[in-house]
Amino acid sequence: MKYEKNEIESAIKASLEDWELEPGVIDDIAFHMTDWLDDLDKWHRFCSDPASLTNEETANLLMQVLIHVPPHIAAARKLMMGMAMEDIFGVNIFVDEEE
């Protein structure tokens, strides 16, 4: 499944027209919610057929998604709603293992 980035960006921007956000902020939100569409496509294909990847390929895909997607989600959340990410599961998401 290939996602139509331009259509998705346009729909996101249109959905936020009535929000009291600066146009540049709306563009940034649309960027942060579409920059990882390739990751979403790969993840969707994996979820549709989990046996299609080896264990190593699955682990690599998982790392790719976990590294790339969450910062974009966090940025879009902050820009759209002014809300920082929270550690709602209590797993110390803001603390590296070395600390």
RAPEHU-V720250 format. One record per backbone hydrogen bond with DSSP energy under -1.0 kcal/mol. NH is the residue of the N-H (numbers start at 1). CO is the residue of the C=O. E is the energy in kcal/mol with one decimal. If there is no record, write none. Layout:
NH:CO:E / NH:CO:E
This chain:
5:3:-1.3 / 8:4:-2.4 / 9:5:-3.0 / 10:6:-2.4 / 11:7:-2.3 / 12:8:-2.5 / 13:9:-2.8 / 14:10:-2.6 / 15:11:-2.0 / 17:14:-1.1 / 19:16:-1.3 / 21:19:-1.9 / 26:22:-2.1 / 27:23:-2.3 / 28:24:-2.1 / 29:25:-2.6 / 30:26:-2.4 / 31:27:-2.4 / 32:28:-2.9 / 33:29:-1.9 / 34:31:-1.4 / 35:31:-2.3 / 37:34:-1.8 / 40:36:-2.2 / 41:37:-2.6 / 42:38:-2.3 / 43:39:-2.7 / 44:40:-2.9 / 45:41:-2.4 / 46:42:-2.2 / 47:43:-2.9 / 48:44:-2.0 / 49:45:-1.1 / 52:49:-2.4 / 58:54:-2.6 / 59:55:-2.5 / 60:56:-2.4 / 61:57:-2.4 / 62:58:-2.7 / 63:59:-2.5 / 64:60:-2.5 / 65:61:-2.7 / 66:62:-2.8 / 67:63:-2.2 / 68:64:-2.2 / 69:65:-2.4 / 73:69:-2.1 / 74:70:-2.9 / 75:71:-2.3 / 76:72:-2.6 / 77:73:-2.5 / 78:74:-2.2 / 79:75:-2.7 / 80:76:-2.7 / 81:77:-2.6 / 82:78:-1.6 / 88:86:-1.0 / 90:87:-1.4 / 95:92:-1.9 / 99:96:-1.2
